[in-house]
Amino acid sequence: MSGDVFRVDWLPGTDLLNGSCHCGARHACQDPVAMWEWMLAHPDHPTTTEEDHAS
């Protein structure tokens, strides 16, 4: 085991998941599968979020 920590928090009242990687990268999305794909892409995951695309 590597001991790396990945964390996903659900924002109550929304469909939004906030993910954070052990490297400090953060990501927000509604799709749990997309969240896992983002996490497993470390260290090559993008740092943009759906919120970035909405603005």
PQR file with spaces between the fields and no chain letter, atoms N, CA, C, O and H, PARSE charges and radii, in Angstrom:
ATOM       1  N    MET     1       0.830   -1.188    0.000 -0.4000 1.5000
ATOM       2  CA   MET     1       0.000    0.000    0.000 -0.0000 2.0000
ATOM       3  C    MET     1       0.871    1.246    0.000  0.5500 1.7000
ATOM       4  O    MET     1       1.921    1.292    0.640 -0.5500 1.4000
ATOM       5  N    SER     2       0.419    2.240   -0.720 -0.4000 1.5000
ATOM       6  CA   SER     2       1.211    3.463   -0.848 -0.0000 2.0000
ATOM       7  C    SER     2       0.937    4.455    0.267  0.5500 1.7000
ATOM       8  O    SER     2       1.793    5.291    0.557 -0.5500 1.4000
ATOM       9  H    SER     2      -0.434    2.203   -1.240  0.4000 1.0000
ATOM      10  N    GLY     3      -0.226    4.393    0.904 -0.4000 1.5000
ATOM      11  CA   GLY     3      -0.571    5.344    1.941 -0.0000 2.0000
ATOM      12  C    GLY     3      -1.093    6.667    1.410  0.5500 1.7000
ATOM      13  O    GLY     3      -1.342    7.587    2.189 -0.5500 1.4000
ATOM      14  H    GLY     3      -0.922    3.714    0.669  0.4000 1.0000
ATOM      15  N    ASP     4      -1.263    6.780    0.099 -0.4000 1.5000
ATOM      16  CA   ASP     4      -1.795    8.005   -0.494 -0.0000 2.0000
ATOM      17  C    ASP     4      -3.260    8.151   -0.111  0.5500 1.7000
ATOM      18  O    ASP     4      -3.996    7.166   -0.058 -0.5500 1.4000
ATOM      19  H    ASP     4      -1.060    6.033   -0.534  0.4000 1.0000
ATOM      20  N    VAL     5      -3.678    9.372    0.153 -0.4000 1.5000
ATOM      21  CA   VAL     5      -5.053    9.630    0.567 -0.0000 2.0000
ATOM      22  C    VAL     5      -5.786   10.438   -0.494  0.5500 1.7000
ATOM      23  O    VAL     5      -5.335   11.503   -0.916 -0.5500 1.4000
ATOM      24  H    VAL     5      -3.080   10.173    0.109  0.4000 1.0000
ATOM      25  N    PHE     6      -6.915    9.910   -0.909 -0.4000 1.5000
ATOM      26  CA   PHE     6      -7.828   10.606   -1.804 -0.0000 2.0000
ATOM      27  C    PHE     6      -9.103   10.834   -1.007  0.5500 1.7000
ATOM      28  O    PHE     6      -9.538    9.948   -0.272 -0.5500 1.4000
ATOM      29  H    PHE     6      -7.282    9.045   -0.567  0.4000 1.0000
ATOM      30  N    ARG     7      -9.697   11.990   -1.139 -0.4000 1.5000
ATOM      31  CA   ARG     7     -10.891   12.292   -0.362 -0.0000 2.0000
ATOM      32  C    ARG     7     -11.970   12.846   -1.282  0.5500 1.7000
ATOM      33  O    ARG     7     -11.706   13.687   -2.141 -0.5500 1.4000
ATOM      34  H    ARG     7      -9.343   12.710   -1.736  0.4000 1.0000
ATOM      35  N    VAL     8     -13.199   12.353   -1.082 -0.4000 1.5000
ATOM      36  CA   VAL     8     -14.360   12.868   -1.808 -0.0000 2.0000
ATOM      37  C    VAL     8     -15.394   13.281   -0.768  0.5500 1.7000
ATOM      38  O    VAL     8     -15.766   12.493    0.102 -0.5500 1.4000
ATOM      39  H    VAL     8     -13.413   11.670   -0.384  0.4000 1.0000
ATOM      40  N    ASP     9     -15.849   14.515   -0.870 -0.4000 1.5000
ATOM      41  CA   ASP     9     -16.899   15.031   -0.005 -0.0000 2.0000
ATOM      42  C    ASP     9     -18.113   15.350   -0.849  0.5500 1.7000
ATOM      43  O    ASP     9     -18.001   15.932   -1.928 -0.5500 1.4000
ATOM      44  H    ASP     9     -15.547   15.155   -1.577  0.4000 1.0000
ATOM      45  N    TRP    10     -19.272   14.966   -0.352 -0.4000 1.5000
ATOM      46  CA   TRP    10     -20.528   15.286   -1.013 -0.0000 2.0000
ATOM      47  C    TRP    10     -21.091   16.523   -0.348  0.5500 1.7000
ATOM      48  O    TRP    10     -21.108   16.610    0.880 -0.5500 1.4000
ATOM      49  H    TRP    10     -19.364   14.493    0.525  0.4000 1.0000
ATOM      50  N    LEU    11     -21.547   17.476   -1.128 -0.4000 1.5000
ATOM      51  CA   LEU    11     -22.152   18.685   -0.586 -0.0000 2.0000
ATOM      52  C    LEU    11     -23.647   18.448   -0.423  0.5500 1.7000
ATOM      53  O    LEU    11     -24.370   18.409   -1.419 -0.5500 1.4000
ATOM      54  H    LEU    11     -21.533   17.406   -2.125  0.4000 1.0000
ATOM      55  N    PRO    12     -24.133   18.288    0.815 -0.5600 1.5000
ATOM      56  CA   PRO    12     -25.552   18.009    1.052  0.2800 2.0000
ATOM      57  C    PRO    12     -26.451   19.041    0.372  0.5500 1.7000
ATOM      58  O    PRO    12     -26.154   20.235    0.352 -0.5500 1.4000
ATOM      59  N    GLY    13     -27.545   18.550   -0.178 -0.4000 1.5000
ATOM      60  CA   GLY    13     -28.486   19.417   -0.873 -0.0000 2.0000
ATOM      61  C    GLY    13     -28.129   19.662   -2.325  0.5500 1.7000
ATOM      62  O    GLY    13     -28.845   20.372   -3.032 -0.5500 1.4000
ATOM      63  H    GLY    13     -27.786   17.579   -0.162  0.4000 1.0000
ATOM      64  N    THR    14     -27.019   19.074   -2.781 -0.4000 1.5000
ATOM      65  CA   THR    14     -26.597   19.220   -4.178 -0.0000 2.0000
ATOM      66  C    THR    14     -26.202   17.850   -4.718  0.5500 1.7000
ATOM      67  O    THR    14     -26.183   16.862   -3.982 -0.5500 1.4000
ATOM      68  H    THR    14     -26.438   18.497   -2.208  0.4000 1.0000
ATOM      69  N    ASP    15     -25.893   17.803   -5.987 -0.4000 1.5000
ATOM      70  CA   ASP    15     -25.345   16.597   -6.600 -0.0000 2.0000
ATOM      71  C    ASP    15     -23.845   16.728   -6.795  0.5500 1.7000
ATOM      72  O    ASP    15     -23.250   15.946   -7.537 -0.5500 1.4000
ATOM      73  H    ASP    15     -25.908   18.604   -6.584  0.4000 1.0000
ATOM      74  N    LEU    16     -23.222   17.700   -6.143 -0.4000 1.5000
ATOM      75  CA   LEU    16     -21.825   18.020   -6.378 -0.0000 2.0000
ATOM      76  C    LEU    16     -20.889   17.237   -5.449  0.5500 1.7000
ATOM      77  O    LEU    16     -21.096   17.185   -4.237 -0.5500 1.4000
ATOM      78  H    LEU    16     -23.705   18.336   -5.540  0.4000 1.0000
ATOM      79  N    LEU    17     -19.870   16.639   -6.036 -0.4000 1.5000
ATOM      80  CA   LEU    17     -18.819   15.952   -5.299 -0.0000 2.0000
ATOM      81  C    LEU    17     -17.554   16.793   -5.384  0.5500 1.7000
ATOM      82  O    LEU    17     -17.183   17.254   -6.463 -0.5500 1.4000
ATOM      83  H    LEU    17     -19.702   16.680   -7.021  0.4000 1.0000
ATOM      84  N    ASN    18     -16.899   16.990   -4.261 -0.4000 1.5000
ATOM      85  CA   ASN    18     -15.611   17.685   -4.218 -0.0000 2.0000
ATOM      86  C    ASN    18     -14.546   16.656   -3.909  0.5500 1.7000
ATOM      87  O    ASN    18     -14.605   15.984   -2.879 -0.5500 1.4000
ATOM      88  H    ASN    18     -17.201   16.615   -3.384  0.4000 1.0000
ATOM      89  N    GLY    19     -13.574   16.529   -4.793 -0.4000 1.5000
ATOM      90  CA   GLY    19     -12.494   15.579   -4.595 -0.0000 2.0000
ATOM      91  C    GLY    19     -11.182   16.291   -4.350  0.5500 1.7000
ATOM      92  O    GLY    19     -10.930   17.365   -4.895 -0.5500 1.4000
ATOM      93  H    GLY    19     -13.526   17.075   -5.630  0.4000 1.0000
ATOM      94  N    SER    20     -10.346   15.679   -3.520 -0.4000 1.5000
ATOM      95  CA   SER    20      -8.998   16.214   -3.322 -0.0000 2.0000
ATOM      96  C    SER    20      -8.016   15.059   -3.355  0.5500 1.7000
ATOM      97  O    SER    20      -8.250   13.997   -2.779 -0.5500 1.4000
ATOM      98  H    SER    20     -10.551   14.806   -3.077  0.4000 1.0000
ATOM      99  N    CYS    21      -6.922   15.293   -4.039 -0.4000 1.5000
ATOM     100  CA   CYS    21      -5.860   14.308   -4.202 -0.0000 2.0000
ATOM     101  C    CYS    21      -4.775   14.569   -3.169  0.5500 1.7000
ATOM     102  O    CYS    21      -4.647   15.684   -2.662 -0.5500 1.4000
ATOM     103  H    CYS    21      -6.732   16.156   -4.507  0.4000 1.0000
ATOM     104  N    HIS    22      -4.008   13.558   -2.863 -0.4000 1.5000
ATOM     105  CA   HIS    22      -2.908   13.704   -1.899 -0.0000 2.0000
ATOM     106  C    HIS    22      -1.866   14.703   -2.372  0.5500 1.7000
ATOM     107  O    HIS    22      -1.070   15.185   -1.566 -0.5500 1.4000
ATOM     108  H    HIS    22      -4.112   12.653   -3.274  0.4000 1.0000
ATOM     109  N    CYS    23      -1.850   15.028   -3.675 -0.4000 1.5000
ATOM     110  CA   CYS    23      -0.882   15.993   -4.201 -0.0000 2.0000
ATOM     111  C    CYS    23      -1.376   17.433   -4.057  0.5500 1.7000
ATOM     112  O    CYS    23      -0.645   18.378   -4.356 -0.5500 1.4000
ATOM     113  H    CYS    23      -2.497   14.636   -4.330  0.4000 1.0000
ATOM     114  N    GLY    24      -2.639   17.599   -3.592 -0.4000 1.5000
ATOM     115  CA   GLY    24      -3.181   18.928   -3.405 -0.0000 2.0000
ATOM     116  C    GLY    24      -4.130   19.375   -4.500  0.5500 1.7000
ATOM     117  O    GLY    24      -4.787   20.406   -4.355 -0.5500 1.4000
ATOM     118  H    GLY    24      -3.233   16.832   -3.349  0.4000 1.0000
ATOM     119  N    ALA    25      -4.221   18.627   -5.592 -0.4000 1.5000
ATOM     120  CA   ALA    25      -5.142   18.977   -6.677 -0.0000 2.0000
ATOM     121  C    ALA    25      -6.578   18.782   -6.197  0.5500 1.7000
ATOM     122  O    ALA    25      -6.861   17.897   -5.389 -0.5500 1.4000
ATOM     123  H    ALA    25      -3.687   17.789   -5.709  0.4000 1.0000
ATOM     124  N    ARG    26      -7.473   19.619   -6.702 -0.4000 1.5000
ATOM     125  CA   ARG    26      -8.885   19.558   -6.329 -0.0000 2.0000
ATOM     126  C    ARG    26      -9.735   19.487   -7.591  0.5500 1.7000
ATOM     127  O    ARG    26      -9.345   19.974   -8.652 -0.5500 1.4000
ATOM     128  H    ARG    26      -7.243   20.338   -7.358  0.4000 1.0000
ATOM     129  N    HIS    27     -10.906   18.868   -7.451 -0.4000 1.5000
ATOM     130  CA   HIS    27     -11.804   18.692   -8.591 -0.0000 2.0000
ATOM     131  C    HIS    27     -13.234   18.619   -8.076  0.5500 1.7000
ATOM     132  O    HIS    27     -13.477   18.056   -7.009 -0.5500 1.4000
ATOM     133  H    HIS    27     -11.222   18.472   -6.589  0.4000 1.0000
ATOM     134  N    ALA    28     -14.174   19.175   -8.811 -0.4000 1.5000
ATOM     135  CA   ALA    28     -15.589   19.091   -8.470 -0.0000 2.0000
ATOM     136  C    ALA    28     -16.364   18.593   -9.681  0.5500 1.7000
ATOM     137  O    ALA    28     -16.149   19.061  -10.799 -0.5500 1.4000
ATOM     138  H    ALA    28     -13.977   19.633   -9.678  0.4000 1.0000
ATOM     139  N    CYS    29     -17.263   17.648   -9.457 -0.4000 1.5000
ATOM     140  CA   CYS    29     -18.119   17.146  -10.526 -0.0000 2.0000
ATOM     141  C    CYS    29     -19.332   16.456   -9.920  0.5500 1.7000
ATOM     142  O    CYS    29     -19.396   16.254   -8.707 -0.5500 1.4000
ATOM     143  H    CYS    29     -17.438   17.268   -8.549  0.4000 1.0000
ATOM     144  N    GLN    30     -20.290   16.097  -10.763 -0.4000 1.5000
ATOM     145  CA   GLN    30     -21.496   15.423  -10.305 -0.0000 2.0000
ATOM     146  C    GLN    30     -21.433   13.918  -10.526  0.5500 1.7000
ATOM     147  O    GLN    30     -22.200   13.179   -9.909 -0.5500 1.4000
ATOM     148  H    GLN    30     -20.238   16.262  -11.748  0.4000 1.0000
ATOM     149  N    ASP    31     -20.559   13.458  -11.369 -0.4000 1.5000
ATOM     150  CA   ASP    31     -20.501   12.045  -11.744 -0.0000 2.0000
ATOM     151  C    ASP    31     -19.455   11.301  -10.913  0.5500 1.7000
ATOM     152  O    ASP    31     -18.266   11.601  -11.020 -0.5500 1.4000
ATOM     153  H    ASP    31     -19.936   14.058  -11.871  0.4000 1.0000
ATOM     154  N    PRO    32     -19.875   10.329  -10.082 -0.5600 1.5000
ATOM     155  CA   PRO    32     -18.909    9.599   -9.264  0.2800 2.0000
ATOM     156  C    PRO    32     -17.869    8.833  -10.080  0.5500 1.7000
ATOM     157  O    PRO    32     -16.716    8.717   -9.663 -0.5500 1.4000
ATOM     158  N    VAL    33     -18.271    8.310  -11.245 -0.4000 1.5000
ATOM     159  CA   VAL    33     -17.318    7.582  -12.088 -0.0000 2.0000
ATOM     160  C    VAL    33     -16.252    8.542  -12.610  0.5500 1.7000
ATOM     161  O    VAL    33     -15.066    8.214  -12.610 -0.5500 1.4000
ATOM     162  H    VAL    33     -19.206    8.405  -11.584  0.4000 1.0000
ATOM     163  N    ALA    34     -16.669    9.717  -13.050 -0.4000 1.5000
ATOM     164  CA   ALA    34     -15.714   10.719  -13.526 -0.0000 2.0000
ATOM     165  C    ALA    34     -14.773   11.143  -12.407  0.5500 1.7000
ATOM     166  O    ALA    34     -13.595   11.405  -12.646 -0.5500 1.4000
ATOM     167  H    ALA    34     -17.632    9.984  -13.049  0.4000 1.0000
ATOM     168  N    MET    35     -15.296   11.210  -11.177 -0.4000 1.5000
ATOM     169  CA   MET    35     -14.449   11.577  -10.036 -0.0000 2.0000
ATOM     170  C    MET    35     -13.368   10.527   -9.821  0.5500 1.7000
ATOM     171  O    MET    35     -12.204   10.880   -9.631 -0.5500 1.4000
ATOM     172  H    MET    35     -16.254   10.997  -10.982  0.4000 1.0000
ATOM     173  N    TRP    36     -13.721    9.249   -9.845 -0.4000 1.5000
ATOM     174  CA   TRP    36     -12.720    8.194   -9.667 -0.0000 2.0000
ATOM     175  C    TRP    36     -11.704    8.200  -10.802  0.5500 1.7000
ATOM     176  O    TRP    36     -10.510    8.011  -10.570 -0.5500 1.4000
ATOM     177  H    TRP    36     -14.667    8.962   -9.999  0.4000 1.0000
ATOM     178  N    GLU    37     -12.172    8.415  -12.025 -0.4000 1.5000
ATOM     179  CA   GLU    37     -11.237    8.478  -13.154 -0.0000 2.0000
ATOM     180  C    GLU    37     -10.259    9.628  -12.970  0.5500 1.7000
ATOM     181  O    GLU    37      -9.073    9.488  -13.269 -0.5500 1.4000
ATOM     182  H    GLU    37     -13.142    8.569  -12.214  0.4000 1.0000
ATOM     183  N    TRP    38     -10.746   10.768  -12.479 -0.4000 1.5000
ATOM     184  CA   TRP    38      -9.875   11.912  -12.224 -0.0000 2.0000
ATOM     185  C    TRP    38      -8.839   11.549  -11.169  0.5500 1.7000
ATOM     186  O    TRP    38      -7.654   11.837  -11.335 -0.5500 1.4000
ATOM     187  H    TRP    38     -11.710   10.882  -12.236  0.4000 1.0000
ATOM     188  N    MET    39      -9.283   10.917  -10.084 -0.4000 1.5000
ATOM     189  CA   MET    39      -8.347   10.563   -9.004 -0.0000 2.0000
ATOM     190  C    MET    39      -7.305    9.552   -9.463  0.5500 1.7000
ATOM     191  O    MET    39      -6.120    9.686   -9.156 -0.5500 1.4000
ATOM     192  H    MET    39     -10.245   10.683   -9.949  0.4000 1.0000
ATOM     193  N    LEU    40      -7.749    8.550  -10.192 -0.4000 1.5000
ATOM     194  CA   LEU    40      -6.828    7.499  -10.629 -0.0000 2.0000
ATOM     195  C    LEU    40      -5.863    7.976  -11.705  0.5500 1.7000
ATOM     196  O    LEU    40      -4.887    7.288  -12.004 -0.5500 1.4000
ATOM     197  H    LEU    40      -8.711    8.441  -10.441  0.4000 1.0000
ATOM     198  N    ALA    41      -6.119    9.139  -12.289 -0.4000 1.5000
ATOM     199  CA   ALA    41      -5.224    9.691  -13.309 -0.0000 2.0000
ATOM     200  C    ALA    41      -3.997   10.361  -12.690  0.5500 1.7000
ATOM     201  O    ALA    41      -3.134   10.842  -13.424 -0.5500 1.4000
ATOM     202  H    ALA    41      -6.912    9.697  -12.047  0.4000 1.0000
ATOM     203  N    HIS    42      -3.897   10.407  -11.358 -0.4000 1.5000
ATOM     204  CA   HIS    42      -2.749   11.042  -10.701 -0.0000 2.0000
ATOM     205  C    HIS    42      -1.449   10.477  -11.266  0.5500 1.7000
ATOM     206  O    HIS    42      -1.357    9.260  -11.429 -0.5500 1.4000
ATOM     207  H    HIS    42      -4.598   10.016  -10.761  0.4000 1.0000
ATOM     208  N    PRO    43      -0.482   11.260  -11.559 -0.5600 1.5000
ATOM     209  CA   PRO    43      -0.338   12.691  -11.350  0.2800 2.0000
ATOM     210  C    PRO    43      -0.779   13.520  -12.550  0.5500 1.7000
ATOM     211  O    PRO    43      -0.523   14.723  -12.589 -0.5500 1.4000
ATOM     212  N    ASP    44      -1.428   12.911  -13.515 -0.4000 1.5000
ATOM     213  CA   ASP    44      -1.773   13.617  -14.754 -0.0000 2.0000
ATOM     214  C    ASP    44      -3.202   14.133  -14.788  0.5500 1.7000
ATOM     215  O    ASP    44      -3.711   14.452  -15.863 -0.5500 1.4000
ATOM     216  H    ASP    44      -1.637   11.933  -13.484  0.4000 1.0000
ATOM     217  N    HIS    45      -3.867   14.223  -13.633 -0.4000 1.5000
ATOM     218  CA   HIS    45      -5.247   14.702  -13.672 -0.0000 2.0000
ATOM     219  C    HIS    45      -5.296   16.212  -13.889  0.5500 1.7000
ATOM     220  O    HIS    45      -4.445   16.961  -13.407 -0.5500 1.4000
ATOM     221  H    HIS    45      -3.455   13.964  -12.760  0.4000 1.0000
ATOM     222  N    PRO    46      -6.313   16.631  -14.625 -0.5600 1.5000
ATOM     223  CA   PRO    46      -6.475   18.077  -14.835  0.2800 2.0000
ATOM     224  C    PRO    46      -6.945   18.735  -13.542  0.5500 1.7000
ATOM     225  O    PRO    46      -7.521   18.065  -12.685 -0.5500 1.4000
ATOM     226  N    THR    47      -6.711   20.012  -13.392 -0.4000 1.5000
ATOM     227  CA   THR    47      -7.097   20.708  -12.173 -0.0000 2.0000
ATOM     228  C    THR    47      -8.320   21.576  -12.368  0.5500 1.7000
ATOM     229  O    THR    47      -8.648   22.369  -11.486 -0.5500 1.4000
ATOM     230  H    THR    47      -6.243   20.556  -14.088  0.4000 1.0000
ATOM     231  N    THR    48      -9.017   21.452  -13.512 -0.4000 1.5000
ATOM     232  CA   THR    48     -10.222   22.229  -13.745 -0.0000 2.0000
ATOM     233  C    THR    48     -11.426   21.523  -13.115  0.5500 1.7000
ATOM     234  O    THR    48     -11.394   20.315  -12.880 -0.5500 1.4000
ATOM     235  H    THR    48      -8.751   20.807  -14.228  0.4000 1.0000
ATOM     236  N    THR    49     -12.470   22.278  -12.850 -0.4000 1.5000
ATOM     237  CA   THR    49     -13.689   21.726  -12.287 -0.0000 2.0000
ATOM     238  C    THR    49     -14.856   22.081  -13.191  0.5500 1.7000
ATOM     239  O    THR    49     -14.728   22.927  -14.075 -0.5500 1.4000
ATOM     240  H    THR    49     -12.497   23.259  -13.041  0.4000 1.0000
ATOM     241  N    GLU    50     -15.992   21.437  -12.972 -0.4000 1.5000
ATOM     242  CA   GLU    50     -17.192   21.778  -13.734 -0.0000 2.0000
ATOM     243  C    GLU    50     -17.589   23.214  -13.451  0.5500 1.7000
ATOM     244  O    GLU    50     -18.135   23.892  -14.321 -0.5500 1.4000
ATOM     245  H    GLU    50     -16.097   20.749  -12.254  0.4000 1.0000
ATOM     246  N    GLU    51     -17.320   23.685  -12.233 -0.4000 1.5000
ATOM     247  CA   GLU    51     -17.639   25.058  -11.894 -0.0000 2.0000
ATOM     248  C    GLU    51     -16.839   26.028  -12.778  0.5500 1.7000
ATOM     249  O    GLU    51     -17.353   27.079  -13.160 -0.5500 1.4000
ATOM     250  H    GLU    51     -16.877   23.134  -11.526  0.4000 1.0000
ATOM     251  N    ASP    52     -15.591   25.681  -13.104 -0.4000 1.5000
ATOM     252  CA   ASP    52     -14.777   26.514  -13.981 -0.0000 2.0000
ATOM     253  C    ASP    52     -15.417   26.622  -15.360  0.5500 1.7000
ATOM     254  O    ASP    52     -15.381   27.681  -15.986 -0.5500 1.4000
ATOM     255  H    ASP    52     -15.174   24.827  -12.795  0.4000 1.0000
ATOM     256  N    HIS    53     -16.000   25.528  -15.830 -0.4000 1.5000
ATOM     257  CA   HIS    53     -16.598   25.521  -17.162 -0.0000 2.0000
ATOM     258  C    HIS    53     -17.924   26.267  -17.180  0.5500 1.7000
ATOM     259  O    HIS    53     -18.345   26.747  -18.232 -0.5500 1.4000
ATOM     260  H    HIS    53     -16.030   24.668  -15.322  0.4000 1.0000
ATOM     261  N    ALA    54     -18.590   26.373  -16.035 -0.4000 1.5000
ATOM     262  CA   ALA    54     -19.898   27.023  -15.969 -0.0000 2.0000
ATOM     263  C    ALA    54     -19.772   28.543  -15.982  0.5500 1.7000
ATOM     264  O    ALA    54     -20.725   29.234  -16.341 -0.5500 1.4000
ATOM     265  H    ALA    54     -18.248   25.983  -15.180  0.4000 1.0000
ATOM     266  N    SER    55     -18.619   29.072  -15.598 -0.4000 1.5000
ATOM     267  CA   SER    55     -18.484   30.520  -15.519 -0.0000 2.0000
ATOM     268  C    SER    55     -18.017   31.122  -16.829  0.5500 1.7000
ATOM     269  O    SER    55     -17.853   32.338  -16.927 -0.5500 1.4000
ATOM     270  H    SER    55     -17.845   28.511  -15.305  0.4000 1.0000
